[in-house]
Amino acid sequence: MFKYLFILAIGVAIGYGYGWKDAQENDKNVAERVVDRIGGETRERMGNDVDKRMAAEGK
């Protein structure tokens, strides 16, 4: 049991250090940057604003 808690503590310490360094270098957090990278250029075309769509169609 102690071995698992020790490994967990090491992982948390490494993750905290990585997150701290990442937060100092970037304004956006990791999740926001991943979503921006995945969305890419097609993100603008994939909107779900129904009011904007209806206004564009003239309805």
GROMACS elastic network, one bead per residue, 0.5 to 0.9 nm:
[ bonds ]
;  ai    aj funct       b0    kb
    1     4     6  0.53794   500
    1     5     6  0.65183   500
    1     6     6  0.86975   500
    2     5     6  0.51595   500
    2     6     6  0.60222   500
    2     7     6  0.85933   500
    3     6     6  0.50833   500
    3     7     6  0.62008   500
    3     8     6  0.85865   500
    4     7     6  0.51490   500
    4     8     6  0.60958   500
    4     9     6  0.85725   500
    5     9     6  0.60708   500
    5    10     6  0.86007   500
    6     9     6  0.50981   500
    6    10     6  0.62406   500
    6    11     6  0.86400   500
    7    10     6  0.51261   500
    7    11     6  0.61872   500
    7    12     6  0.86618   500
    8    11     6  0.50788   500
    8    12     6  0.61720   500
    8    13     6  0.86056   500
    9    12     6  0.51407   500
    9    13     6  0.61557   500
    9    14     6  0.86526   500
   10    13     6  0.51356   500
   10    14     6  0.62092   500
   10    15     6  0.85446   500
   11    14     6  0.51913   500
   11    15     6  0.60036   500
   11    16     6  0.84472   500
   12    15     6  0.50408   500
   12    16     6  0.59392   500
   12    17     6  0.84994   500
   13    16     6  0.51680   500
   13    17     6  0.62099   500
   13    18     6  0.86253   500
   14    17     6  0.51697   500
   14    18     6  0.61497   500
   14    19     6  0.85554   500
   15    18     6  0.50658   500
   15    19     6  0.59899   500
   15    20     6  0.84639   500
   16    19     6  0.50756   500
   16    20     6  0.60205   500
   16    21     6  0.85974   500
   17    20     6  0.51518   500
   17    21     6  0.62502   500
   17    22     6  0.85378   500
   18    21     6  0.53014   500
   18    22     6  0.60841   500
   18    23     6  0.85718   500
   19    23     6  0.59921   500
   19    24     6  0.85944   500
   19    29     6  0.89254   500
   19    30     6  0.86786   500
   20    23     6  0.51386   500
   20    24     6  0.63229   500
   20    25     6  0.88686   500
   21    24     6  0.52091   500
   21    25     6  0.64891   500
   21    26     6  0.88595   500
   22    25     6  0.52617   500
   22    26     6  0.61249   500
   22    29     6  0.79439   500
   22    30     6  0.80858   500
   23    26     6  0.53904   500
   23    27     6  0.68647   500
   23    28     6  0.77557   500
   23    29     6  0.67433   500
   23    30     6  0.86059   500
   24    27     6  0.77656   500
   26    29     6  0.70126   500
   26    30     6  0.87429   500
   28    31     6  0.81178   500
   28    32     6  0.60657   500
   28    33     6  0.64311   500
   29    32     6  0.55463   500
   29    33     6  0.64352   500
   29    34     6  0.88471   500
   30    33     6  0.52109   500
   30    34     6  0.62086   500
   30    35     6  0.87316   500
   31    34     6  0.51607   500
   31    35     6  0.62601   500
   31    36     6  0.86387   500
   32    35     6  0.51883   500
   32    36     6  0.61692   500
   32    37     6  0.86080   500
   33    36     6  0.50495   500
   33    37     6  0.61126   500
   33    38     6  0.85930   500
   34    37     6  0.50475   500
   34    38     6  0.60824   500
   34    39     6  0.84700   500
   35    38     6  0.51067   500
   35    39     6  0.59135   500
   35    40     6  0.85045   500
   36    39     6  0.52313   500
   36    40     6  0.62296   500
   36    43     6  0.85303   500
   37    40     6  0.54761   500
   38    43     6  0.86914   500
   39    42     6  0.63901   500
   39    44     6  0.85490   500
   40    43     6  0.58797   500
   40    44     6  0.86276   500
   41    44     6  0.66848   500
   41    45     6  0.82131   500
   42    45     6  0.54014   500
   42    46     6  0.65237   500
   43    46     6  0.53223   500
   43    47     6  0.72214   500
   44    47     6  0.62013   500
   47    50     6  0.86373   500
   48    51     6  0.89615   500
   48    52     6  0.85918   500
   48    53     6  0.82068   500
   49    52     6  0.54373   500
   49    53     6  0.64395   500
   49    54     6  0.88893   500
   50    53     6  0.50685   500
   50    54     6  0.61781   500
   50    55     6  0.85734   500
   51    54     6  0.52026   500
   51    55     6  0.61278   500
   51    56     6  0.85974   500
   52    55     6  0.51392   500
   52    56     6  0.61984   500
   52    57     6  0.87485   500
   53    56     6  0.51204   500
   53    57     6  0.63381   500
   53    58     6  0.87043   500
   53    59     6  0.89516   500
   54    57     6  0.50921   500
   54    58     6  0.61706   500
   54    59     6  0.53581   500
   55    58     6  0.50290   500
   55    59     6  0.59903   500
   56    59     6  0.78234   500
